[in-house]
Amino acid sequence: MKAKQIALSLLLFTLFFASSSASAQVSTFVASTGSDLNPCSRTAPCRNFQAAVNVVQPGGEVVALDSAEFGSISIAKAVSVIAAPGVHAAVTATSGNGVSINAGAKDTIALRGLTIIGHGGFAGISFSSGETLHIESCLVSGFSGVPASVKVGVSFVGSGNLEVKDSLMRSNDVGILVKPTTGTALVTIDHVRLEGGLAGLAPRGGSKVTVRHSLAADNGTGFSVGSDAAPVELTLEDCVVSNNIDGISAEGSPSGALVIVRVSNSTVTTNSNGMVNLGGAVVLSRGNNTIEGNGTDTVGVIGSYSAK
């Protein structure tokens, strides 16, 4: 009898372990031929990103196996959503956001290789909470709705870290908006193109943003910096700012909070106005910049700084 009880216990343990593993997987998968009734495994993938996100373990990954449209995503935990090499993994937002992130204070979210298209949605990627958001090799396009409303490619309104690399923000009212409601947002942007919007990048109060090896072109304002109350800093290094109405524009805070822009080793050209200080901001150009060929190269007080 005792041997039978031990055998029964082992069987129940095995069944429990198998059930737990199936309900929370380290990696889940989606495919054009998948079904959301499947377990989202490699051999039985789901059809939509949301189904795969729901069952993946915190810290796990969701992988698109082939090219298709996989639906909008709401994320509330640490997870990576990835397109396999050569795969066109699309997210189309007809309302709301393409990707909505409301995660925990220690959660890291990564989005890699996604194509996020606006067809009536508000934001391509909306981050409200979490520790770090990585956006890598993504296209976010078509979030435009003026005059009905201003829509955004990437809306980062939480405190935390934003890192955008090797990506394209095209034809959005605002390519990237950084406007934390509380705390501080620390942002690094590297090899990113900001094209064809009212503003390419718009840092607001509570943000510290560094941009390297990037382009802002064909916008109303390439880089638009301002604040209501909290300090804001933008540092540009080795960037090109061209064919905008205002290339780089900053305006001081009504509360007197520091608004500062530093530009180094960058080219600002063929804009209607190159570097613009609308008043109350600190706009600094290092001596290694090229600010030439604009309708008006500088407007307002533009200071300088040197290497230390």
Residue pairs with C-beta under 8 A, 6 or more apart in sequence:
22 39
23 55
24 55
24 56
24 57
25 39
25 40
25 41
25 55
25 56
25 57
25 60
26 56
26 57
26 60
26 61
27 42
27 56
27 60
27 61
27 62
27 63
28 40
28 41
28 45
28 46
28 52
28 53
28 55
28 56
28 60
28 61
28 62
28 63
29 40
29 41
29 42
29 45
29 46
29 52
29 62
29 63
29 64
29 65
30 40
30 45
30 46
30 47
30 48
30 49
30 51
30 52
30 62
30 63
30 64
30 65
30 68
30 70
31 45
31 46
31 47
31 64
31 65
31 66
31 68
32 47
32 66
32 67
32 68
33 45
33 66
34 40
34 44
34 45
34 46
34 47
35 46
35 47
36 46
36 47
36 48
36 51
38 44
38 45
38 46
39 55
40 46
40 51
40 52
40 55
40 56
42 65
45 52
45 65
46 52
47 70
48 70
48 71
49 62
49 64
49 70
49 71
49 72
49 73
49 81
49 91
50 71
50 72
50 73
50 74
52 62
53 62
53 73
53 74
53 75
53 79
53 81
56 62
56 79
58 77
58 78
58 79
58 107
59 77
59 78
59 79
60 79
60 80
61 79
61 80
61 81
61 82
62 79
62 80
62 81
62 82
63 82
63 83
63 84
64 70
64 82
64 83
64 84
64 87
64 89
64 113
65 84
65 87
66 84
66 87
67 87
67 88
67 89
67 90
68 88
68 89
68 90
69 90
69 91
69 92
70 89
70 90
70 91
71 91
71 92
72 91
72 92
72 93
72 96
72 97
72 98
72 99
72 100
72 121
73 81
73 91
73 98
73 99
73 100
74 100
74 102
75 81
75 99
75 100
75 101
75 102
75 103
75 109
76 102
76 103
76 104
77 103
77 104
77 107
78 103
78 104
78 106
78 107
78 108
78 109
79 109
79 110
80 109
80 110
80 111
80 112
81 99
81 109
81 110
81 111
81 112
81 114
82 110
82 112
82 113
83 89
83 112
83 113
83 114
84 113
85 113
87 113
88 115
89 113
89 114
89 115
90 114
90 115
90 116
90 117
91 98
91 99
91 114
91 115
91 116
91 117
91 124
92 98
92 116
92 117
92 119
93 116
93 117
93 118
93 119
93 120
93 121
93 122
93 123
93 124
93 143
94 119
94 120
94 121
95 120
95 121
95 122
96 121
96 122
97 121
97 122
97 123
97 124
97 125
97 126
97 155
98 116
98 117
98 118
98 121
98 123
98 124
98 125
98 140
99 111
99 114
99 116
99 124
99 125
99 126
100 126
100 128
101 109
101 125
101 126
101 127
101 128
101 129
101 130
101 133
102 128
102 129
102 130
103 109
103 129
103 130
103 131
104 129
104 130
104 131
105 129
105 130
105 131
106 131
107 130
107 131
108 130
108 131
108 132
108 133
108 134
109 127
109 130
109 132
109 133
109 134
110 133
110 134
110 136
111 125
111 133
111 134
111 135
111 136
111 138
112 134
112 136
112 137
112 138
113 136
113 137
113 138
114 138
114 139
115 138
115 139
115 141
116 124
116 125
116 138
116 139
116 140
116 141
117 124
117 141
117 142
118 124
118 141
118 142
118 143
118 144
118 151
118 172
119 142
120 145
121 143
121 151
122 143
122 145
122 149
122 151
122 152
122 155
123 143
123 151
123 152
123 153
123 154
123 155
124 140
124 141
124 143
124 152
124 153
124 154
124 172
125 133
125 135
125 138
125 140
125 153
125 154
125 155
126 152
126 155
126 157
127 133
127 154
127 155
127 156
127 157
127 158
127 160
127 162
128 157
128 158
129 158
129 160
130 158
130 160
131 160
131 161
132 160
132 161
132 162
132 163
133 156
133 160
133 161
133 162
133 163
134 163
134 165
135 154
135 162
135 163
135 164
135 165
135 167
136 164
136 165
136 166
136 167
137 165
137 166
137 167
138 167
138 168
139 167
139 168
139 170
140 153
140 154
140 167
140 168
140 169
140 170
140 172
140 175
141 153
141 168
141 169
141 170
141 171
141 172
142 170
142 171
142 172
143 151
143 152
143 153
143 171
143 172
143 173
144 151
144 171
144 172
144 173
144 197
145 151
145 173
146 173
146 198
150 173
150 174
150 198
151 172
151 173
151 174
152 172
152 173
152 174
152 175
152 176
152 177
153 169
153 170
153 172
153 174
153 175
153 176
153 197
154 162
154 164
154 169
154 175
154 176
154 177
155 177
155 179
156 162
156 176
156 177
156 178
156 179
156 180
156 185
156 187
157 177
157 179
157 180
157 181
158 180
158 181
158 183
158 185
159 180
159 182
159 183
159 184
159 185
159 206
160 183
160 185
160 186
161 185
161 186
161 187
161 188
162 178
162 185
162 186
162 187
162 188
163 187
163 188
163 189
163 190
164 176
164 187
164 188
164 189
164 190
164 192
165 189
165 190
165 191
165 192
166 190
166 191
166 192
167 191
167 192
167 193
168 192
168 193
168 195
169 175
169 176
169 192
169 193
169 194
169 195
169 197
169 200
170 193
170 195
170 196
171 195
171 196
171 197
172 196
172 197
173 197
173 198
173 199
174 197
174 198
174 199
174 200
174 202
175 194
175 195
175 197
175 199
175 200
175 201
175 216
175 219
176 189
176 194
176 200
176 201
176 202
177 202
177 204
178 185
178 187
178 201
178 202
178 203
178 204
178 207
178 209
179 185
179 202
179 204
179 205
179 206
179 207
180 205
180 206
180 207
182 206
183 206
184 206
184 207
184 208
185 206
185 207
185 208
185 209
186 207
186 208
187 203
187 207
187 208
187 209
187 210
188 209
188 210
188 212
189 201
189 209
189 210
189 211
189 212
189 214
190 211
190 212
190 213
190 214
191 212
191 213
191 214
192 211
192 214
192 215
193 214
193 215
193 217
194 200
194 201
194 214
194 215
194 216
194 217
194 219
194 222
195 215
195 216
195 217
195 218
195 219
196 217
196 218
196 219
197 219
197 220
198 219
198 220
198 221
199 219
199 220
199 221
199 222
199 223
199 224
200 216
200 217
200 219
200 221
200 222
200 223
200 224
200 244
201 209
201 211
201 216
201 222
201 223
201 224
201 234
202 224
202 225
202 226
203 209
203 223
203 225
203 232
203 233
203 234
204 226
204 227
204 228
204 232
205 227
205 228
205 229
205 230
205 231
205 232
205 253
205 257
206 227
206 230
206 231
206 232
207 232
207 233
208 232
208 233
209 232
209 233
209 234
209 235
210 235
210 237
211 223
211 234
211 235
211 236
211 237
211 239
212 236
212 237
212 238
212 239
213 237
213 238
213 239
214 239
214 240
215 239
215 240
215 241
215 242
216 222
216 223
216 239
216 240
216 241
216 242
216 244
216 247
217 240
217 241
217 242
217 243
217 244
218 243
218 244
219 244
219 245
220 244
220 245
220 246
221 244
221 245
221 246
221 247
221 248
221 249
222 241
222 242
222 244
222 246
222 247
222 248
222 271
223 234
223 236
223 241
223 247
223 248
223 249
223 261
224 246
224 249
225 232
225 234
225 248
225 249
225 250
225 251
225 259
225 261
225 281
226 232
226 250
226 251
226 252
226 253
226 259
226 281
227 252
227 253
227 255
227 257
227 259
228 253
228 254
228 255
229 253
229 254
229 255
229 257
230 253
230 257
231 253
231 257
231 258
231 259
231 260
232 253
232 257
232 258
232 259
232 260
233 258
233 260
233 261
233 262
234 250
234 260
234 261
234 262
235 261
235 262
235 263
235 264
236 248
236 261
236 262
236 263
236 264
236 266
237 264
237 265
237 266
238 264
238 265
238 266
239 263
239 266
239 267
240 266
240 267
240 269
241 247
241 248
241 266
241 267
241 268
241 269
241 271
241 274
242 267
242 268
242 269
242 270
242 271
243 270
243 271
244 271
244 272
245 271
245 272
245 273
246 271
246 272
246 273
246 276
247 268
247 271
247 273
247 274
247 275
247 276
247 294
248 261
248 263
248 268
248 274
248 275
248 276
248 283
249 273
249 275
249 276
249 278
250 259
250 260
250 261
250 276
250 277
250 278
250 281
250 282
250 283
251 259
251 277
251 278
251 279
251 280
251 281
252 259
252 278
252 279
252 280
252 281
253 259
253 280
256 280
258 282
259 280
259 281
259 282
260 281
260 282
260 283
260 284
261 281
261 282
261 283
261 284
262 284
262 286
262 305
263 275
263 283
263 284
263 285
263 286
263 289
264 286
264 288
264 289
265 286
265 288
265 289
266 289
266 290
267 289
267 290
268 274
268 275
268 289
268 290
268 291
268 292
268 294
268 297
269 290
269 291
269 292
269 293
269 294
270 293
270 294
271 294
271 295
272 294
272 295
272 296
273 294
273 295
273 296
273 299
274 291
274 294
274 296
274 297
274 298
274 299
275 283
275 285
275 291
275 297
275 298
275 299
275 302
276 283
276 298
276 299
276 300
277 283
277 299
277 300
277 301
277 302
278 300
279 300
282 303
283 300
283 301
283 302
283 303
284 302
284 303
284 304
284 305
285 291
285 302
285 303
285 304
285 305
286 304
286 305
286 306
286 307
287 304
287 306
291 297
291 298
